[in-house]
Amino acid sequence: MAMKIDPDECIACGACEPECPTTSITSTSLAYAIDAATCTECAGEYKKPRCVTLCPIDECITQICT
């Protein structure tokens, strides 16, 4: 599984990018995005994904459902 950032909700504050232990978060022209191929949801690092904890916008970062 991986996390995703809703580009319509993202305010591009940048709080998540430097805290990602897998450097899966990058800046796009209007928002941030998470590379699903490298995102581990912080398994083994934190109890819940660090990006979710740090994001000031509720429900901006969610889990990709497969």
PDB file of N, H, CA, C and O in Angstrom:
ATOM      1  N   MET A   1       0.836  -1.185   0.000  1.00  0.00           N
ATOM      2  CA  MET A   1       0.000   0.000   0.000  1.00  0.00           C
ATOM      3  C   MET A   1       0.877   1.243   0.000  1.00  0.00           C
ATOM      4  O   MET A   1       2.077   1.182   0.270  1.00  0.00           O
ATOM      5  N   ALA A   2       0.268   2.336  -0.300  1.00  0.00           N
ATOM      6  H   ALA A   2      -0.706   2.386  -0.519  1.00  0.00           H
ATOM      7  CA  ALA A   2       0.980   3.610  -0.332  1.00  0.00           C
ATOM      8  C   ALA A   2      -0.003   4.733  -0.028  1.00  0.00           C
ATOM      9  O   ALA A   2      -1.220   4.543  -0.016  1.00  0.00           O
ATOM     10  N   MET A   3       0.555   5.886   0.211  1.00  0.00           N
ATOM     11  H   MET A   3       1.543   6.041   0.201  1.00  0.00           H
ATOM     12  CA  MET A   3      -0.258   7.070   0.471  1.00  0.00           C
ATOM     13  C   MET A   3      -0.346   7.900  -0.805  1.00  0.00           C
ATOM     14  O   MET A   3       0.476   7.757  -1.711  1.00  0.00           O
ATOM     15  N   LYS A   4      -1.351   8.766  -0.864  1.00  0.00           N
ATOM     16  H   LYS A   4      -2.018   8.883  -0.128  1.00  0.00           H
ATOM     17  CA  LYS A   4      -1.475   9.694  -1.991  1.00  0.00           C
ATOM     18  C   LYS A   4      -1.907  11.058  -1.462  1.00  0.00           C
ATOM     19  O   LYS A   4      -2.582  11.162  -0.438  1.00  0.00           O
ATOM     20  N   ILE A   5      -1.506  12.087  -2.177  1.00  0.00           N
ATOM     21  H   ILE A   5      -0.958  12.002  -3.009  1.00  0.00           H
ATOM     22  CA  ILE A   5      -1.870  13.455  -1.820  1.00  0.00           C
ATOM     23  C   ILE A   5      -2.909  13.951  -2.822  1.00  0.00           C
ATOM     24  O   ILE A   5      -2.702  13.867  -4.033  1.00  0.00           O
ATOM     25  N   ASP A   6      -4.011  14.460  -2.318  1.00  0.00           N
ATOM     26  H   ASP A   6      -4.179  14.528  -1.335  1.00  0.00           H
ATOM     27  CA  ASP A   6      -5.044  15.021  -3.174  1.00  0.00           C
ATOM     28  C   ASP A   6      -4.573  16.399  -3.637  1.00  0.00           C
ATOM     29  O   ASP A   6      -4.473  17.312  -2.817  1.00  0.00           O
ATOM     30  N   PRO A   7      -4.283  16.573  -4.922  1.00  0.00           N
ATOM     31  CA  PRO A   7      -3.762  17.858  -5.391  1.00  0.00           C
ATOM     32  C   PRO A   7      -4.752  19.009  -5.248  1.00  0.00           C
ATOM     33  O   PRO A   7      -4.354  20.173  -5.220  1.00  0.00           O
ATOM     34  N   ASP A   8      -6.037  18.687  -5.157  1.00  0.00           N
ATOM     35  H   ASP A   8      -6.361  17.741  -5.179  1.00  0.00           H
ATOM     36  CA  ASP A   8      -7.046  19.734  -4.965  1.00  0.00           C
ATOM     37  C   ASP A   8      -7.081  20.233  -3.523  1.00  0.00           C
ATOM     38  O   ASP A   8      -7.533  21.348  -3.262  1.00  0.00           O
ATOM     39  N   GLU A   9      -6.612  19.420  -2.595  1.00  0.00           N
ATOM     40  H   GLU A   9      -6.245  18.514  -2.806  1.00  0.00           H
ATOM     41  CA  GLU A   9      -6.595  19.787  -1.185  1.00  0.00           C
ATOM     42  C   GLU A   9      -5.238  20.321  -0.730  1.00  0.00           C
ATOM     43  O   GLU A   9      -5.166  21.106   0.216  1.00  0.00           O
ATOM     44  N   CYS A  10      -4.169  19.901  -1.394  1.00  0.00           N
ATOM     45  H   CYS A  10      -4.228  19.264  -2.162  1.00  0.00           H
ATOM     46  CA  CYS A  10      -2.808  20.281  -0.995  1.00  0.00           C
ATOM     47  C   CYS A  10      -2.597  21.789  -1.125  1.00  0.00           C
ATOM     48  O   CYS A  10      -2.904  22.386  -2.156  1.00  0.00           O
ATOM     49  N   ILE A  11      -2.067  22.390  -0.059  1.00  0.00           N
ATOM     50  H   ILE A  11      -1.817  21.904   0.778  1.00  0.00           H
ATOM     51  CA  ILE A  11      -1.780  23.827  -0.090  1.00  0.00           C
ATOM     52  C   ILE A  11      -0.297  24.088  -0.345  1.00  0.00           C
ATOM     53  O   ILE A  11       0.168  25.224  -0.242  1.00  0.00           O
ATOM     54  N   ALA A  12       0.439  23.033  -0.678  1.00  0.00           N
ATOM     55  H   ALA A  12       0.061  22.111  -0.761  1.00  0.00           H
ATOM     56  CA  ALA A  12       1.874  23.116  -1.008  1.00  0.00           C
ATOM     57  C   ALA A  12       2.687  23.783   0.098  1.00  0.00           C
ATOM     58  O   ALA A  12       3.573  24.593  -0.174  1.00  0.00           O
ATOM     59  N   CYS A  13       2.379  23.436   1.341  1.00  0.00           N
ATOM     60  H   CYS A  13       1.659  22.777   1.562  1.00  0.00           H
ATOM     61  CA  CYS A  13       3.101  24.024   2.473  1.00  0.00           C
ATOM     62  C   CYS A  13       4.506  23.440   2.629  1.00  0.00           C
ATOM     63  O   CYS A  13       5.393  24.086   3.187  1.00  0.00           O
ATOM     64  N   GLY A  14       4.705  22.215   2.134  1.00  0.00           N
ATOM     65  H   GLY A  14       3.984  21.690   1.681  1.00  0.00           H
ATOM     66  CA  GLY A  14       6.020  21.600   2.195  1.00  0.00           C
ATOM     67  C   GLY A  14       6.353  20.912   3.494  1.00  0.00           C
ATOM     68  O   GLY A  14       7.489  20.469   3.667  1.00  0.00           O
ATOM     69  N   ALA A  15       5.421  20.801   4.413  1.00  0.00           N
ATOM     70  H   ALA A  15       4.498  21.161   4.273  1.00  0.00           H
ATOM     71  CA  ALA A  15       5.698  20.171   5.716  1.00  0.00           C
ATOM     72  C   ALA A  15       6.048  18.695   5.582  1.00  0.00           C
ATOM     73  O   ALA A  15       6.838  18.177   6.371  1.00  0.00           O
ATOM     74  N   CYS A  16       5.488  18.028   4.626  1.00  0.00           N
ATOM     75  H   CYS A  16       4.846  18.449   3.985  1.00  0.00           H
ATOM     76  CA  CYS A  16       5.666  16.584   4.491  1.00  0.00           C
ATOM     77  C   CYS A  16       6.976  16.174   3.815  1.00  0.00           C
ATOM     78  O   CYS A  16       7.593  15.188   4.219  1.00  0.00           O
ATOM     79  N   GLU A  17       7.397  16.897   2.818  1.00  0.00           N
ATOM     80  H   GLU A  17       6.895  17.698   2.489  1.00  0.00           H
ATOM     81  CA  GLU A  17       8.529  16.472   1.985  1.00  0.00           C
ATOM     82  C   GLU A  17       9.814  16.167   2.758  1.00  0.00           C
ATOM     83  O   GLU A  17      10.364  15.079   2.580  1.00  0.00           O
ATOM     84  N   PRO A  18      10.316  17.056   3.595  1.00  0.00           N
ATOM     85  CA  PRO A  18      11.585  16.760   4.265  1.00  0.00           C
ATOM     86  C   PRO A  18      11.482  15.674   5.343  1.00  0.00           C
ATOM     87  O   PRO A  18      12.506  15.151   5.784  1.00  0.00           O
ATOM     88  N   GLU A  19      10.284  15.336   5.764  1.00  0.00           N
ATOM     89  H   GLU A  19       9.453  15.761   5.405  1.00  0.00           H
ATOM     90  CA  GLU A  19      10.090  14.352   6.829  1.00  0.00           C
ATOM     91  C   GLU A  19       9.852  12.939   6.325  1.00  0.00           C
ATOM     92  O   GLU A  19       9.776  12.011   7.130  1.00  0.00           O
ATOM     93  N   CYS A  20       9.733  12.749   5.024  1.00  0.00           N
ATOM     94  H   CYS A  20       9.795  13.503   4.370  1.00  0.00           H
ATOM     95  CA  CYS A  20       9.462  11.427   4.458  1.00  0.00           C
ATOM     96  C   CYS A  20      10.723  10.570   4.541  1.00  0.00           C
ATOM     97  O   CYS A  20      11.738  10.918   3.937  1.00  0.00           O
ATOM     98  N   PRO A  21      10.679   9.447   5.285  1.00  0.00           N
ATOM     99  CA  PRO A  21      11.876   8.622   5.442  1.00  0.00           C
ATOM    100  C   PRO A  21      12.313   7.907   4.159  1.00  0.00           C
ATOM    101  O   PRO A  21      13.456   7.459   4.064  1.00  0.00           O
ATOM    102  N   THR A  22      11.427   7.795   3.184  1.00  0.00           N
ATOM    103  H   THR A  22      10.498   8.159   3.261  1.00  0.00           H
ATOM    104  CA  THR A  22      11.786   7.132   1.926  1.00  0.00           C
ATOM    105  C   THR A  22      11.954   8.120   0.775  1.00  0.00           C
ATOM    106  O   THR A  22      12.097   7.711  -0.378  1.00  0.00           O
ATOM    107  N   THR A  23      11.937   9.396   1.074  1.00  0.00           N
ATOM    108  H   THR A  23      11.820   9.728   2.010  1.00  0.00           H
ATOM    109  CA  THR A  23      12.022  10.480   0.075  1.00  0.00           C
ATOM    110  C   THR A  23      11.073  10.250  -1.095  1.00  0.00           C
ATOM    111  O   THR A  23      11.430  10.476  -2.251  1.00  0.00           O
ATOM    112  N   SER A  24       9.870   9.801  -0.785  1.00  0.00           N
ATOM    113  H   SER A  24       9.580   9.618   0.154  1.00  0.00           H
ATOM    114  CA  SER A  24       8.860   9.511  -1.799  1.00  0.00           C
ATOM    115  C   SER A  24       8.023  10.723  -2.187  1.00  0.00           C
ATOM    116  O   SER A  24       7.252  10.660  -3.144  1.00  0.00           O
ATOM    117  N   ILE A  25       8.166  11.818  -1.458  1.00  0.00           N
ATOM    118  H   ILE A  25       8.793  11.869  -0.680  1.00  0.00           H
ATOM    119  CA  ILE A  25       7.351  13.005  -1.711  1.00  0.00           C
ATOM    120  C   ILE A  25       8.151  14.023  -2.504  1.00  0.00           C
ATOM    121  O   ILE A  25       9.280  14.367  -2.153  1.00  0.00           O
ATOM    122  N   THR A  26       7.536  14.497  -3.587  1.00  0.00           N
ATOM    123  H   THR A  26       6.619  14.217  -3.872  1.00  0.00           H
ATOM    124  CA  THR A  26       8.179  15.505  -4.423  1.00  0.00           C
ATOM    125  C   THR A  26       7.199  16.634  -4.734  1.00  0.00           C
ATOM    126  O   THR A  26       5.982  16.477  -4.631  1.00  0.00           O
ATOM    127  N   SER A  27       7.752  17.742  -5.107  1.00  0.00           N
ATOM    128  H   SER A  27       8.740  17.870  -5.190  1.00  0.00           H
ATOM    129  CA  SER A  27       6.953  18.907  -5.454  1.00  0.00           C
ATOM    130  C   SER A  27       6.587  18.864  -6.929  1.00  0.00           C
ATOM    131  O   SER A  27       7.423  18.565  -7.781  1.00  0.00           O
ATOM    132  N   THR A  28       5.330  19.167  -7.219  1.00  0.00           N
ATOM    133  H   THR A  28       4.651  19.410  -6.526  1.00  0.00           H
ATOM    134  CA  THR A  28       4.894  19.345  -8.600  1.00  0.00           C
ATOM    135  C   THR A  28       4.660  20.835  -8.791  1.00  0.00           C
ATOM    136  O   THR A  28       4.968  21.625  -7.899  1.00  0.00           O
ATOM    137  N   SER A  29       4.137  21.219  -9.902  1.00  0.00           N
ATOM    138  H   SER A  29       3.886  20.577 -10.627  1.00  0.00           H
ATOM    139  CA  SER A  29       3.957  22.651 -10.167  1.00  0.00           C
ATOM    140  C   SER A  29       2.967  23.323  -9.210  1.00  0.00           C
ATOM    141  O   SER A  29       3.121  24.506  -8.904  1.00  0.00           O
ATOM    142  N   LEU A  30       1.958  22.593  -8.737  1.00  0.00           N
ATOM    143  H   LEU A  30       1.833  21.633  -8.986  1.00  0.00           H
ATOM    144  CA  LEU A  30       0.931  23.201  -7.885  1.00  0.00           C
ATOM    145  C   LEU A  30       0.779  22.562  -6.509  1.00  0.00           C
ATOM    146  O   LEU A  30       0.166  23.149  -5.617  1.00  0.00           O
ATOM    147  N   ALA A  31       1.328  21.372  -6.334  1.00  0.00           N
ATOM    148  H   ALA A  31       1.826  20.895  -7.058  1.00  0.00           H
ATOM    149  CA  ALA A  31       1.125  20.641  -5.080  1.00  0.00           C
ATOM    150  C   ALA A  31       2.276  19.662  -4.891  1.00  0.00           C
ATOM    151  O   ALA A  31       3.281  19.726  -5.600  1.00  0.00           O
ATOM    152  N   TYR A  32       2.122  18.775  -3.949  1.00  0.00           N
ATOM    153  H   TYR A  32       1.306  18.724  -3.374  1.00  0.00           H
ATOM    154  CA  TYR A  32       3.101  17.718  -3.713  1.00  0.00           C
ATOM    155  C   TYR A  32       2.496  16.395  -4.149  1.00  0.00           C
ATOM    156  O   TYR A  32       1.276  16.257  -4.229  1.00  0.00           O
ATOM    157  N   ALA A  33       3.353  15.424  -4.428  1.00  0.00           N
ATOM    158  H   ALA A  33       4.345  15.536  -4.362  1.00  0.00           H
ATOM    159  CA  ALA A  33       2.898  14.105  -4.857  1.00  0.00           C
ATOM    160  C   ALA A  33       3.748  13.043  -4.173  1.00  0.00           C
ATOM    161  O   ALA A  33       4.892  13.296  -3.794  1.00  0.00           O
ATOM    162  N   ILE A  34       3.180  11.862  -4.020  1.00  0.00           N
ATOM    163  H   ILE A  34       2.251  11.657  -4.327  1.00  0.00           H
ATOM    164  CA  ILE A  34       3.872  10.732  -3.397  1.00  0.00           C
ATOM    165  C   ILE A  34       4.075   9.648  -4.447  1.00  0.00           C
ATOM    166  O   ILE A  34       3.139   9.273  -5.154  1.00  0.00           O
ATOM    167  N   ASP A  35       5.303   9.150  -4.543  1.00  0.00           N
ATOM    168  H   ASP A  35       6.063   9.455  -3.969  1.00  0.00           H
ATOM    169  CA  ASP A  35       5.624   8.051  -5.447  1.00  0.00           C
ATOM    170  C   ASP A  35       5.161   6.757  -4.791  1.00  0.00           C
ATOM    171  O   ASP A  35       5.757   6.306  -3.812  1.00  0.00           O
ATOM    172  N   ALA A  36       4.105   6.162  -5.324  1.00  0.00           N
ATOM    173  H   ALA A  36       3.621   6.529  -6.119  1.00  0.00           H
ATOM    174  CA  ALA A  36       3.537   4.942  -4.745  1.00  0.00           C
ATOM    175  C   ALA A  36       4.503   3.765  -4.792  1.00  0.00           C
ATOM    176  O   ALA A  36       4.394   2.841  -3.987  1.00  0.00           O
ATOM    177  N   ALA A  37       5.433   3.793  -5.716  1.00  0.00           N
ATOM    178  H   ALA A  37       5.521   4.545  -6.370  1.00  0.00           H
ATOM    179  CA  ALA A  37       6.388   2.693  -5.856  1.00  0.00           C
ATOM    180  C   ALA A  37       7.391   2.651  -4.705  1.00  0.00           C
ATOM    181  O   ALA A  37       7.945   1.592  -4.408  1.00  0.00           O
ATOM    182  N   THR A  38       7.631   3.785  -4.057  1.00  0.00           N
ATOM    183  H   THR A  38       7.181   4.645  -4.298  1.00  0.00           H
ATOM    184  CA  THR A  38       8.616   3.825  -2.974  1.00  0.00           C
ATOM    185  C   THR A  38       8.011   4.106  -1.597  1.00  0.00           C
ATOM    186  O   THR A  38       8.690   3.941  -0.584  1.00  0.00           O
ATOM    187  N   CYS A  39       6.762   4.521  -1.546  1.00  0.00           N
ATOM    188  H   CYS A  39       6.210   4.656  -2.369  1.00  0.00           H
ATOM    189  CA  CYS A  39       6.099   4.811  -0.267  1.00  0.00           C
ATOM    190  C   CYS A  39       5.854   3.515   0.497  1.00  0.00           C
ATOM    191  O   CYS A  39       5.315   2.553  -0.051  1.00  0.00           O
ATOM    192  N   THR A  40       6.255   3.499   1.762  1.00  0.00           N
ATOM    193  H   THR A  40       6.694   4.280   2.206  1.00  0.00           H
ATOM    194  CA  THR A  40       6.050   2.334   2.620  1.00  0.00           C
ATOM    195  C   THR A  40       5.046   2.611   3.736  1.00  0.00           C
ATOM    196  O   THR A  40       4.861   1.783   4.628  1.00  0.00           O
ATOM    197  N   GLU A  41       4.401   3.774   3.686  1.00  0.00           N
ATOM    198  H   GLU A  41       4.551   4.447   2.962  1.00  0.00           H
ATOM    199  CA  GLU A  41       3.505   4.234   4.748  1.00  0.00           C
ATOM    200  C   GLU A  41       4.238   4.310   6.082  1.00  0.00           C
ATOM    201  O   GLU A  41       3.626   4.194   7.144  1.00  0.00           O
ATOM    202  N   CYS A  42       5.551   4.505   6.019  1.00  0.00           N
ATOM    203  H   CYS A  42       6.049   4.600   5.157  1.00  0.00           H
ATOM    204  CA  CYS A  42       6.420   4.626   7.191  1.00  0.00           C
ATOM    205  C   CYS A  42       6.445   3.369   8.055  1.00  0.00           C
ATOM    206  O   CYS A  42       6.711   3.440   9.255  1.00  0.00           O
ATOM    207  N   ALA A  43       6.171   2.232   7.450  1.00  0.00           N
ATOM    208  H   ALA A  43       5.954   2.174   6.475  1.00  0.00           H
ATOM    209  CA  ALA A  43       6.203   0.960   8.177  1.00  0.00           C
ATOM    210  C   ALA A  43       7.581   0.758   8.796  1.00  0.00           C
ATOM    211  O   ALA A  43       8.606   0.859   8.121  1.00  0.00           O
ATOM    212  N   GLY A  44       7.582   0.475  10.077  1.00  0.00           N
ATOM    213  H   GLY A  44       6.750   0.392  10.625  1.00  0.00           H
ATOM    214  CA  GLY A  44       8.825   0.269  10.794  1.00  0.00           C
ATOM    215  C   GLY A  44       9.500   1.549  11.246  1.00  0.00           C
ATOM    216  O   GLY A  44      10.483   1.503  11.986  1.00  0.00           O
ATOM    217  N   GLU A  45       8.988   2.689  10.812  1.00  0.00           N
ATOM    218  H   GLU A  45       8.190   2.727  10.211  1.00  0.00           H
ATOM    219  CA  GLU A  45       9.563   3.987  11.182  1.00  0.00           C
ATOM    220  C   GLU A  45       8.673   4.729  12.188  1.00  0.00           C
ATOM    221  O   GLU A  45       9.155   5.244  13.197  1.00  0.00           O
ATOM    222  N   TYR A  46       7.377   4.773  11.896  1.00  0.00           N
ATOM    223  H   TYR A  46       6.986   4.355  11.077  1.00  0.00           H
ATOM    224  CA  TYR A  46       6.411   5.501  12.725  1.00  0.00           C
ATOM    225  C   TYR A  46       5.142   4.673  12.858  1.00  0.00           C
ATOM    226  O   TYR A  46       4.905   3.766  12.060  1.00  0.00           O
ATOM    227  N   LYS A  47       4.322   4.980  13.865  1.00  0.00           N
ATOM    228  H   LYS A  47       4.515   5.717  14.513  1.00  0.00           H
ATOM    229  CA  LYS A  47       3.068   4.256  14.065  1.00  0.00           C
ATOM    230  C   LYS A  47       2.059   4.536  12.955  1.00  0.00           C
ATOM    231  O   LYS A  47       1.269   3.662  12.600  1.00  0.00           O
ATOM    232  N   LYS A  48       2.082   5.738  12.412  1.00  0.00           N
ATOM    233  H   LYS A  48       2.724   6.449  12.700  1.00  0.00           H
ATOM    234  CA  LYS A  48       1.239   6.082  11.271  1.00  0.00           C
ATOM    235  C   LYS A  48       2.076   6.912  10.307  1.00  0.00           C
ATOM    236  O   LYS A  48       3.094   7.477  10.708  1.00  0.00           O
ATOM    237  N   PRO A  49       1.668   6.996   9.047  1.00  0.00           N
ATOM    238  CA  PRO A  49       2.471   7.740   8.075  1.00  0.00           C
ATOM    239  C   PRO A  49       2.794   9.161   8.554  1.00  0.00           C
ATOM    240  O   PRO A  49       1.910   9.917   8.957  1.00  0.00           O
ATOM    241  N   ARG A  50       4.062   9.491   8.499  1.00  0.00           N
ATOM    242  H   ARG A  50       4.780   8.877   8.172  1.00  0.00           H
ATOM    243  CA  ARG A  50       4.540  10.789   8.984  1.00  0.00           C
ATOM    244  C   ARG A  50       3.876  11.939   8.233  1.00  0.00           C
ATOM    245  O   ARG A  50       3.548  12.963   8.834  1.00  0.00           O
ATOM    246  N   CYS A  51       3.677  11.783   6.945  1.00  0.00           N
ATOM    247  H   CYS A  51       3.943  10.952   6.457  1.00  0.00           H
ATOM    248  CA  CYS A  51       3.073  12.851   6.147  1.00  0.00           C
ATOM    249  C   CYS A  51       1.664  13.179   6.626  1.00  0.00           C
ATOM    250  O   CYS A  51       1.265  14.343   6.655  1.00  0.00           O
ATOM    251  N   VAL A  52       0.917  12.146   7.000  1.00  0.00           N
ATOM    252  H   VAL A  52       1.241  11.200   6.976  1.00  0.00           H
ATOM    253  CA  VAL A  52      -0.446  12.354   7.502  1.00  0.00           C
ATOM    254  C   VAL A  52      -0.407  13.116   8.824  1.00  0.00           C
ATOM    255  O   VAL A  52      -1.214  14.018   9.049  1.00  0.00           O
ATOM    256  N   THR A  53       0.520  12.756   9.683  1.00  0.00           N
ATOM    257  H   THR A  53       1.176  12.023   9.500  1.00  0.00           H
ATOM    258  CA  THR A  53       0.663  13.413  10.978  1.00  0.00           C
ATOM    259  C   THR A  53       1.001  14.890  10.815  1.00  0.00           C
ATOM    260  O   THR A  53       0.490  15.726  11.560  1.00  0.00           O
ATOM    261  N   LEU A  54       1.852  15.219   9.853  1.00  0.00           N
ATOM    262  H   LEU A  54       2.267  14.539   9.248  1.00  0.00           H
ATOM    263  CA  LEU A  54       2.328  16.588   9.685  1.00  0.00           C
ATOM    264  C   LEU A  54       1.429  17.478   8.838  1.00  0.00           C
ATOM    265  O   LEU A  54       1.472  18.701   8.975  1.00  0.00           O
ATOM    266  N   CYS A  55       0.631  16.900   7.984  1.00  0.00           N
ATOM    267  H   CYS A  55       0.596  15.907   7.873  1.00  0.00           H
ATOM    268  CA  CYS A  55      -0.193  17.700   7.066  1.00  0.00           C
ATOM    269  C   CYS A  55      -1.246  18.505   7.833  1.00  0.00           C
ATOM    270  O   CYS A  55      -1.987  17.948   8.642  1.00  0.00           O
ATOM    271  N   PRO A  56      -1.311  19.815   7.578  1.00  0.00           N
ATOM    272  CA  PRO A  56      -2.292  20.646   8.276  1.00  0.00           C
ATOM    273  C   PRO A  56      -3.711  20.533   7.712  1.00  0.00           C
ATOM    274  O   PRO A  56      -4.652  21.070   8.297  1.00  0.00           O
ATOM    275  N   ILE A  57      -3.872  19.843   6.583  1.00  0.00           N
ATOM    276  H   ILE A  57      -3.108  19.407   6.108  1.00  0.00           H
ATOM    277  CA  ILE A  57      -5.183  19.715   5.948  1.00  0.00           C
ATOM    278  C   ILE A  57      -5.731  18.300   6.165  1.00  0.00           C
ATOM    279  O   ILE A  57      -5.149  17.328   5.686  1.00  0.00           O
ATOM    280  N   ASP A  58      -6.839  18.190   6.881  1.00  0.00           N
ATOM    281  H   ASP A  58      -7.312  18.980   7.270  1.00  0.00           H
ATOM    282  CA  ASP A  58      -7.462  16.887   7.119  1.00  0.00           C
ATOM    283  C   ASP A  58      -7.881  16.252   5.798  1.00  0.00           C
ATOM    284  O   ASP A  58      -8.434  16.916   4.921  1.00  0.00           O
ATOM    285  N   GLU A  59      -7.609  14.969   5.674  1.00  0.00           N
ATOM    286  H   GLU A  59      -7.159  14.430   6.386  1.00  0.00           H
ATOM    287  CA  GLU A  59      -7.998  14.169   4.521  1.00  0.00           C
ATOM    288  C   GLU A  59      -7.290  14.555   3.220  1.00  0.00           C
ATOM    289  O   GLU A  59      -7.717  14.135   2.145  1.00  0.00           O
ATOM    290  N   CYS A  60      -6.234  15.333   3.296  1.00  0.00           N
ATOM    291  H   CYS A  60      -5.887  15.674   4.170  1.00  0.00           H
ATOM    292  CA  CYS A  60      -5.458  15.677   2.113  1.00  0.00           C
ATOM    293  C   CYS A  60      -4.609  14.481   1.674  1.00  0.00           C
ATOM    294  O   CYS A  60      -4.446  14.225   0.481  1.00  0.00           O
ATOM    295  N   ILE A  61      -4.078  13.765   2.648  1.00  0.00           N
ATOM    296  H   ILE A  61      -4.210  13.973   3.617  1.00  0.00           H
ATOM    297  CA  ILE A  61      -3.232  12.602   2.354  1.00  0.00           C
ATOM    298  C   ILE A  61      -3.973  11.360   2.825  1.00  0.00           C
ATOM    299  O   ILE A  61      -4.305  11.229   4.003  1.00  0.00           O
ATOM    300  N   THR A  62      -4.224  10.457   1.895  1.00  0.00           N
ATOM    301  H   THR A  62      -3.954  10.564   0.938  1.00  0.00           H
ATOM    302  CA  THR A  62      -4.986   9.250   2.190  1.00  0.00           C
ATOM    303  C   THR A  62      -4.268   8.024   1.639  1.00  0.00           C
ATOM    304  O   THR A  62      -3.302   8.135   0.883  1.00  0.00           O
ATOM    305  N   GLN A  63      -4.752   6.871   2.029  1.00  0.00           N
ATOM    306  H   GLN A  63      -5.536   6.780   2.643  1.00  0.00           H
ATOM    307  CA  GLN A  63      -4.165   5.622   1.570  1.00  0.00           C
ATOM    308  C   GLN A  63      -4.738   5.266   0.200  1.00  0.00           C
ATOM    309  O   GLN A  63      -5.934   5.427  -0.046  1.00  0.00           O
ATOM    310  N   ILE A  64      -3.875   4.783  -0.679  1.00  0.00           N
ATOM    311  H   ILE A  64      -2.904   4.652  -0.478  1.00  0.00           H
ATOM    312  CA  ILE A  64      -4.334   4.306  -1.983  1.00  0.00           C
ATOM    313  C   ILE A  64      -5.073   2.996  -1.754  1.00  0.00           C
ATOM    314  O   ILE A  64      -4.525   2.086  -1.132  1.00  0.00           O
ATOM    315  N   CYS A  65      -6.275   2.882  -2.231  1.00  0.00           N
ATOM    316  H   CYS A  65      -6.720   3.621  -2.736  1.00  0.00           H
ATOM    317  CA  CYS A  65      -7.041   1.651  -2.108  1.00  0.00           C
ATOM    318  C   CYS A  65      -6.844   0.823  -3.363  1.00  0.00           C
ATOM    319  O   CYS A  65      -7.001   1.315  -4.480  1.00  0.00           O
ATOM    320  N   THR A  66      -6.501  -0.430  -3.168  1.00  0.00           N
ATOM    321  H   THR A  66      -6.373  -0.830  -2.260  1.00  0.00           H
ATOM    322  CA  THR A  66      -6.309  -1.315  -4.321  1.00  0.00           C
ATOM    323  C   THR A  66      -7.336  -2.397  -4.359  1.00  0.00           C
ATOM    324  O   THR A  66      -7.321  -3.230  -5.265  1.00  0.00           O
TER     325      THR A  66
END
